[in-house]
Amino acid sequence: MFQQSPLSKIDRSSVTWILLIINITVFLAWQFMPYEIMVSYFLSIPRVFNVWTLLANVSHSSVIHILWNMYMLWMLWPIIERYIQQRSYIWLVLVSSLISSLAVFLFASGPTLGFSWIVMGLVSFAYFSGRIPLQKDQLWIILVINIVAWFSSWISFVGHFAGALWWWIYSRYMNR
């Protein structure tokens, strides 16, 4: 009677692959496309919000930046996928992107980019949900690396914090 949504046929692990491919493709575009185009469409600028602002969430400023974020995505999603339904997985990524972009729009002091909002969100979810084995020493290592990253150019404390906060709220909702 009712047709299934095309999203219901996507294997959760394929969503992670799509996210990896999108992030890597945009990183390569930053290397080869005209700088003016990339800044116009793939950089989140405070007090400037449009549809393109969301694309800043899949942009990275350096090889180390993208390697760290994609490594964390690759390591955390398979664990977390066991606890989140497929539709929630896609929904959480999209809502996280919107919330992080809105937080940068409202509170950031300079332009930002990166997928770190989801990485910090995953760490937050893993730790606070209590359902995923994440040791305190692992958490401290991740936090120290992120504190160092916060002092780098175009890496947003606001984006990291918004991602972590949103996923913490979601972990609280799941534990009700």
C-alpha positions as CSV (number, residue, x, y, z in Angstrom):
1,M,0.0,0.0,0.0
2,F,2.6,2.6,1.1
3,Q,5.9,2.7,-0.6
4,Q,9.0,2.6,1.5
5,S,11.2,5.6,1.7
6,P,14.4,5.3,-0.4
7,L,16.3,6.1,2.9
8,S,14.9,2.9,4.5
9,K,16.8,0.8,1.9
10,I,20.2,2.4,2.7
11,D,22.5,0.3,4.7
12,R,23.8,2.3,7.7
13,S,27.4,1.6,6.9
14,S,26.8,3.0,3.4
15,V,25.8,6.3,5.0
16,T,29.2,6.5,6.7
17,W,30.8,5.8,3.3
18,I,28.8,8.6,1.7
19,L,29.9,11.0,4.5
20,L,33.5,10.0,4.0
21,I,33.3,10.4,0.3
22,I,31.6,13.8,0.5
23,N,34.2,15.1,3.0
24,I,37.1,13.9,0.9
25,T,35.7,15.3,-2.3
26,V,35.1,18.7,-0.8
27,F,38.7,18.6,0.7
28,L,40.0,17.9,-2.8
29,A,37.9,20.7,-4.2
30,W,39.6,23.1,-1.8
31,Q,42.9,22.0,-3.3
32,F,41.9,22.5,-6.9
33,M,39.0,24.8,-7.2
34,P,39.3,28.6,-7.3
35,Y,39.6,29.9,-3.7
36,E,36.8,32.5,-4.2
37,I,34.3,29.8,-5.1
38,M,35.2,27.6,-2.1
39,V,35.1,30.5,0.3
40,S,31.7,31.6,-1.1
41,Y,30.1,28.2,-0.7
42,F,32.1,26.1,1.8
43,L,33.0,28.4,4.6
44,S,30.7,29.3,7.6
45,I,30.9,33.0,8.3
46,P,29.3,34.5,11.5
47,R,26.1,36.6,10.8
48,V,25.9,35.2,7.3
49,F,23.5,32.2,7.0
50,N,22.2,30.6,3.8
51,V,21.8,27.1,2.4
52,W,25.5,27.0,1.4
53,T,26.6,27.6,5.0
54,L,25.8,24.0,5.7
55,L,28.5,22.9,3.2
56,A,31.1,24.3,5.6
57,N,30.4,21.3,7.7
58,V,32.1,19.0,5.2
59,S,35.1,21.3,4.5
60,H,38.5,20.9,6.1
61,S,41.5,23.3,6.3
62,S,44.4,20.8,6.3
63,V,45.3,17.2,5.7
64,I,45.6,16.7,9.5
65,H,42.2,18.2,10.0
66,I,40.5,15.9,7.5
67,L,42.5,12.8,8.6
68,W,41.6,13.3,12.2
69,N,37.9,13.8,11.5
70,M,37.5,11.0,9.0
71,Y,39.5,8.6,11.3
72,M,37.1,9.5,14.2
73,L,34.1,9.1,12.0
74,W,35.3,5.7,10.8
75,M,36.1,4.5,14.3
76,L,33.0,5.7,16.1
77,W,30.1,5.2,13.7
78,P,30.2,1.4,13.5
79,I,29.9,1.3,17.3
80,I,27.2,4.0,17.5
81,E,25.2,2.5,14.7
82,R,24.4,-0.4,16.9
83,Y,22.5,1.9,19.2
84,I,20.8,4.3,16.7
85,Q,18.2,3.4,14.2
86,Q,19.0,4.2,10.5
87,R,16.5,7.1,10.2
88,S,17.8,8.6,13.5
89,Y,21.4,8.3,12.2
90,I,20.6,10.4,9.1
91,W,18.4,12.8,11.0
92,L,21.0,13.4,13.7
93,V,23.7,14.2,11.2
94,L,21.4,16.7,9.4
95,V,20.1,18.3,12.5
96,S,23.6,18.5,13.9
97,S,24.8,20.2,10.8
98,L,22.0,22.8,11.1
99,I,22.5,23.4,14.8
100,S,26.3,23.7,14.4
101,S,25.9,26.2,11.5
102,L,23.3,28.2,13.5
103,A,25.6,28.3,16.5
104,V,28.5,29.6,14.3
105,F,26.1,32.1,12.8
106,L,25.1,33.4,16.2
107,F,28.2,33.0,18.4
108,A,31.5,32.5,16.4
109,S,34.0,35.3,16.2
110,G,35.4,34.3,12.8
111,P,34.9,32.0,9.8
112,T,34.9,28.3,10.4
113,L,34.7,24.9,8.7
114,G,35.0,21.3,9.5
115,F,33.2,18.0,10.4
116,S,34.4,18.3,14.0
117,W,30.9,19.1,15.2
118,I,29.9,15.5,14.4
119,V,33.1,14.1,15.9
120,M,32.6,15.9,19.2
121,G,28.9,14.9,19.1
122,L,29.8,11.2,18.6
123,V,32.3,11.4,21.5
124,S,29.6,13.1,23.6
125,F,27.0,10.5,22.7
126,A,29.4,7.6,23.3
127,Y,30.4,8.9,26.7
128,F,27.1,10.2,28.1
129,S,24.7,7.6,26.8
130,G,26.4,5.0,29.0
131,R,25.8,2.4,26.3
132,I,29.1,2.5,24.5
133,P,32.4,1.5,26.1
134,L,34.5,4.6,26.0
135,Q,37.2,4.8,28.7
136,K,37.9,8.0,30.5
137,D,41.6,8.0,29.3
138,Q,40.3,7.7,25.7
139,L,38.0,10.7,26.3
140,W,40.8,12.8,27.8
141,I,43.0,12.1,24.7
142,I,40.3,13.2,22.4
143,L,39.6,16.3,24.5
144,V,43.3,17.3,24.6
145,I,43.6,16.9,20.8
146,N,40.5,19.0,20.4
147,I,41.6,21.7,22.8
148,V,44.8,22.0,20.7
149,A,42.7,22.1,17.5
150,W,40.6,24.9,18.9
151,F,43.6,27.2,18.8
152,S,44.1,26.5,15.1
153,S,42.7,28.8,12.5
154,W,39.1,28.2,11.2
155,I,38.5,25.4,13.7
156,S,35.5,26.5,15.7
157,F,35.1,26.1,19.5
158,V,31.4,27.1,18.9
159,G,30.9,24.3,16.4
160,H,32.6,21.7,18.6
161,F,30.6,22.7,21.6
162,A,27.3,22.9,19.7
163,G,27.9,19.4,18.3
164,A,28.8,17.9,21.7
165,L,25.8,19.6,23.4
166,W,23.3,18.5,20.8
167,W,24.4,14.9,21.0
168,W,24.5,15.1,24.8
169,I,20.9,16.2,24.7
170,Y,20.0,13.3,22.4
171,S,21.8,10.8,24.7
172,R,19.7,12.1,27.6
173,Y,16.6,11.6,25.5
174,M,17.6,8.0,24.6
175,N,18.2,7.2,28.3
176,R,14.7,8.2,29.4
